[in-house]
Amino acid sequence: MIANRERVATTGARDVALACIEAGIEAGQPRRVVREAVSLDGDTLHVAETTIDLSKYDEVAVLGGGNAAAHVAAALESVLGDRIDRGVVVTDDPVETECVSVLEGDHPVPSERGVESTRELLAAADAATDRTLVLAAITGGGSALMPAPAGDVSLEALQRTTTALLESGADIHEINAVRKHCSALKGGRLARRATPATVVSLVLSDVVGNDLSAIASGPLAADESTFADALAVLERYAVAVPDAVRTHLERGAVGDRPETPGPDDPVFENISNHVIADGTTVLEAARDAAAKRGYDPLVLSSRVRGEAREAAMTHVAIAEEVLATGTPVSPPAVLLSGGETTVTVTGDGTGGPNQEFATSAALELERGITVAAVDTDGIDGATDAAGAIVDEAAVEDEATARAALEANDVYPFLEDRDSLVVTGPSGTNLNDLRILVVE
């Protein structure tokens, strides 16, 4: 799973951290979680706690998008076989399927091919009737992969807005409040397009707290945010956006554009959403992997958020306490956390939140503590690395490390020290995973 494992597993502690990463990502693979959540008995389909009589429908369609959407579609085909009639999913990690069309987009910044693919997805939703059962594959990354610019907003304007938001330090809920109101699909609008079909959504969550309206910007979930909220985010973070985006949002705020469907909208009457895997799935598997190797594991939180470099210092402080006093757990121990940190970008370098977390941690580390941080989709920021792994030997020149952080250019700093963790697209997307091994 980890392409450069031999090069970065230079100590026993590093090997343990990498094993925890592999176990966590493997536990979140769609083929595994779909088979646990979905089963077919004759005409009766079970999806989590929901039971569906397939004889009531003329067709079954698979629709959706996200980093892991094609893997979910393939897993559904393995369960339902020829009971699936058609489908369209949009992803940046395609796999072979029998009857579901796998179309490509780009992440984390939307692209022209993503627009074309999403147009086909929306057409497939429009074709649904009251005799259609839609099995929806909604996973992390869907916000960028399924762009559908609304009104007079162009793709270029959407790209510039997305990049500015990602670099602003805004959290995922704030970013999505803007993206939903610039889209013809997000914020429950895919639900509106699929009406009057019955929709059963399988969700792989990359959002802290599993807020359905935030995962992939909630294409099948009610949206409580408004155009005014979107404008407030731009003001709060001083985000400069193209005139077309601001004009679109301002017109929406005064009622000239239709709002996203809210909780009371009837489009949600025939929709059920099921989170079949999330950050806890990853943490539990990583915890078990640590225990099997003789370490006392402790999950700190599945909801860590905020600036990556600040979160790193807090994590290291807890590891230091473990090392010094045996509190809250005695070494050898493994501390774990999930969630999603952010980076306020002021430089023009290369990196990502997990790489900044690792670099910031490395500045504080003492002997006996190893830190790894990865994005479970295998893509940290806009780089080809999932994250990084460091110990006390990672920083020989403190000034160089601090300069890399200041320029948001930690990727080359970590690459020079064989500290990047490279997985390639992992097949899933269940938030970040952080591991601190205390010997």
N, C-alpha and C positions, 0 to 999 in steps of 0.2 A: 504493500500500500504506500509506504514512504519510499519514494524513488531514490533518495540519497541517504537511506538509513545507515548503511555501513560507514559512510563518511562522518555522520554526526553522532553516532552511538559510540562515543569514545570513552565513556565511563559507565559503570554499572548504574549509576543514578540516571544518566541520560537514557540508557536502555529501558529502564523502568518507565520513565516519562513517555517515551515513544510507544511502548507497549500499551500504555493507558490511552494514548491518542488512537492507536489502531483499534483497540477494543471499542472505544466510544463511537468512532465513525462506522465501524462494522455493525454495531447494534442499531444504527439509524438507517441502514440500507433499506430502500423501499421494498425490495422483494421479501425481506424478512418481516417488516412491520405490516405490509399489506396482507400477507398470508396469516398473520396473527389476528388481523382485524376483519378480514373478509372471507366468507365461505359460501359455497353454493350447495344446496340440497334440493335436487329436482328443480322446481320452479321457484323455490324460496331462496332469496339472497339475503345473507346476514352481513350487515356492515356495522361493526361495533354493536351498539344496543338496538339498532334499527333493523326491522325485518321487512323485506319487500317481496311482493308477489309478482314475479316477472310476467305471468300470464296476462296481467292487466295492461301490458305495454306492447306496442307494435314494434318498437325499436329500442336498443340500448346504445347510447353514444357516450364516448369518453372525451371530455373537453377540459382544457386548463392550461397551466403554464408554470414555469419556475425551473430552477436549476435541476431538480429531481423529477420533473413532470414526466419525462419519457420513461424513466425507470418505474414510476408508478403505473403508467399505462401498460408497460410490458408485464408488470406483476399482475395487473387486473386481467390481462389476456391469459395469463397462465392459470388463473382461477376460473374465469368465465368462458374461455375458449371462443367458440363461434356464436355464443350468445351476444357478443358485442358486434354491432352492425357497422359502426363507423366512429370516427373520432378525429380530433385535431388537438395537439398539444404543442406549445412553443417553449423551446429550451435552448440552452447553450451546451448541453451534454447529451447528444442524441444517442439512442440505441435502436437496434432493429426491433420492429414490431410487425404484427401480421396485418391488422386492419386499421390501426390508428395512424394517421398521418403525423409524423414528427417533423415539425418545422422549426427553423433556427432563428434565434434572436441573439442579442448581445447583452452582457452584464459586466460592470455595474452601470454603464451609460447606454441608453437606448440607441438603436440603429435603424437604418432604412429597411434592412431585411426583417428586423423585428416588427416594424410597422406593417410590412406586407404580410408577414405570418399572422399577426394579430387580426388583420383584416379578414383573413380566411377563418380564423377562430370565431370572430363575431358573425360571419356569414353562417357558419355551422350552428351557432346558437340560435340565430334567426330562423333556421329551418326546423327547429324543435316544435312539437305540437303537444297537446294534452295527453297524447299516447306515447310520448317519448320519456324514457328514463335517462337522465344525464348523470353519469358518474364523473364527478369533477376532481381533477388532480391539481391541487393548489399547494405550491411549495414556495419556500423562500427564494428570492431572486425574481419573483414574478413581476414586481413593480417595474423593473428595467426591461425585462424580457418581453413584456406584453404592452408596448407603448401604443396608444391610440389617441393621438393628439386631438383635442376637442376644439370646436369653433375655428378661429383663425390662427390658432397656435401651430406653428410649423415644427417639424422634427428638430431642426437646428435650434429653435427657441427652447424646445423641451430638453435637448441635450445640454445646452448652456445652463438651464435652470437646475437640472439634475446635478451637474457637476458643482455648481455653486452651493447647492444645499448640502451635498456630501462633504464639502470642505468647510462648512459653516460651523460645525459643532452641534447642530440641531440633532435631536434624537429621532428615532424612526417614526414615532407618531407625528412629530412636527413635520418631518420631511414628507410623509404620506398625506398629510392634510393638504399640502400644496399639490402633490402629484395627482391625488384623487380629483381635484377640481380643475385639472388640465387634461382630463382623460374621458374618453367615451366608454371605457370598460371598468375602471376602478371605482371604489366606493359604492359597490352594489349595482353598478350599471350593467355588468354582465348578467346579473340576476334578472334585471329588467328585460334584457335581450332574449334570455332563455324562456321567459314566461310564454305559455302556460305549462311548460314541462315540469315534471317532478325532478328535483335536483338533490342528489346525495353527494356531498362534498367530502373528500378525503384530504386532510390537511397535514402537511409536515411543517411544523412551526419553527421559525427562526426569530420569533419576537418574544421578548421578556413578558411573561404573564399570559401568553397565548391569546392576545387580543385579536379576534378574528377579523376585525376591521382594519388591522394593521398588517397582517400577513399577506404579502403580495398586494398590498393596498386594498385588501378586502373586496375583490370583485364580486363575491357572492354574499357579502355581509352588510348589514345595515350600517350606515355611516352617520355619526352624530356631529361630525365636524362640518363647518360651513365655509362658504367663500370668504366670509369675514375672518374666520380663524386662519385660513390660508394667508390672507394679507397680513395678519398679525404676526405670523411666523417670519415673513419677509422683513417686517419692521424690527422684530425682536433681535434678529441676527444680522441686520443690515445687509441682507442678501440682494445683490444687484441682479435683476432679471431682465430679459428683453421686454420691450414695450408691449409686444403682443400678449405676453403672459400677464403682465400687470393689468393691461386693459381688459383682458378676458376675466380676470379675477374681480376687478372693480365692477364690471358690468354684472357679474353674478351676484356681488354683494348688494346691489340695488335692485335685484330681481329680474334683470334682463336675461339671465341664463337659468335654466332649471337646476335646482339643487340636487345633490345626490340623494337617493332614497333613504329615508330614516327608519327607525325601528317599527313604526306603525304602518309602513307601506305594505300593501297587499302582495307585492311581488315576492315577499319572503314566506308566504303561507305554505308553499310547497317545497321549501328548501330546508335541508338539515345539514349541519356542518359537524364534522367529526375530526378532532385532532388525534391522529394515530401515532404520532411521534413528536417529541420536542426536546428541548435541552436536557430535561430530566432523564430521558432515555439514554442520552450520551453519558451523563454524569454517573448514572447507576452502573453502566457497563465499565466505565473507567475505574470507578471505585472497586468493583469486584476484581478487576485485573490487578490493582494494587494489592488488595488483600491476598490474592493467590500468590503473590511474590513476597509475602511476609511483612508487608508494611501496614501500619495502622492508618486506614483512610478516613478522611473527614471532608464532607462536602460543606464548604463555607456558605455558598449561595448559588442559586440558579439564575439570579436576577441582577448581577453586577452590571452597572452602567456608568456613564460619565466619561471623563477624559481618561484615555488609556494610560498615559504616563502617571497620572495621579492614583489610579486604581492599582497600578503596579507597586507603588510605594507602600500602600496599605497591605497588600498581599505579602510583600517581603517582611513587613513588620510582624505579621502574624507568624511567618515562618521563623523569624528570629526568636520570637517568644517560645515557640516549640523547642527550638534548639537550646535555648538558654535555661528554660524552666520546666519543660515538659507540659506546658499549658497552651491550648486546651487539649492536646493529645501528645503522647510521648513518642519520640523518635525511636526507631525509623518510622517515618510517617509520610503520607502523601496528602497534601491539601489540594482540593479541587474546587473550581468555580465555573459557572456558566454565565450567560447573559451576553450583552453586546456593548462594548465600549466604543467611544467615538474619538475622532481627532479633529481639532480645529486647525485647519491648514493655513499656515502663514508663509511657508516656504514653497519651493517649486521642485522638490525632490521626489523620490520614489519610496514607497513603503505602504504600510497599512496599520490599523489599530493594534493588531496582535504583534507586529514587528516593533511598534513603538512601545508596547507594554513590555516586551522582552528586553529591549534596549534600556528603558528606564529602570527596570528591575536589575539589570546587570550592573548598573552604576552603584547599587546599594548592597550587592551580594557579598556575603562572607563565606568562607570555606564550609562546605557541608550542605549547601542549598543549591538546587538546580531548578530552573524555571523554564517551562514550555508554554506557549500560547499559540493556538491555531484557530482559524475559521473552519468549521467542519465541512464547508463546501469546497475547500481546497484552494480558495482564492481570497487572499487577504488584501484589501484595498483593490487596486487595479494591477496587481503583480501576479507572477506565476508561482508564488510561494504561498503555502497555507498559513505560515507563521514562522516562529523561530524558537530555538532552544538555547539557553545560556547557563553558564555557571560563573564562579568567581574569576575564572581565567579569561572570560570574554572581553574584559575591558582592561587593557594595559595602559592606555592613554585616555584618561578621563576627559580631557579637553576635546579629543576627537569624537568621542561618543556624544558629548553634550552638543557639539557643533552639528552632528548628524540629526539629532532630535530637533534642534533649532531650525534647521533647514527642511525638516520633514523628509529627510533623505537617509533613512536608516537601512534601506534594502542593501545598498552597496557596502555599508559598514558591516552588516551581518554576513553578507556573502563573502567578504574578505576573510572572515573568521570561521567559515564553515558552520554557521549557526542558523541558516535558513532551513526550514522543514518544507520539503516539496512533495506533494501528493498528486498533483494534477487534479482535474475535476473529480470529486469523490463519489458522486452519485447521490449525495444527500445534501441537506442544508438545515442544520439544527442549532444554529447559533455558535458562539465561540466556546472553546474549551481551554481552560487554564489549569496547569498542573505544577505544583511545587513539591519536589522531592526533598525531604529533610533526612539526612543520614544520621 
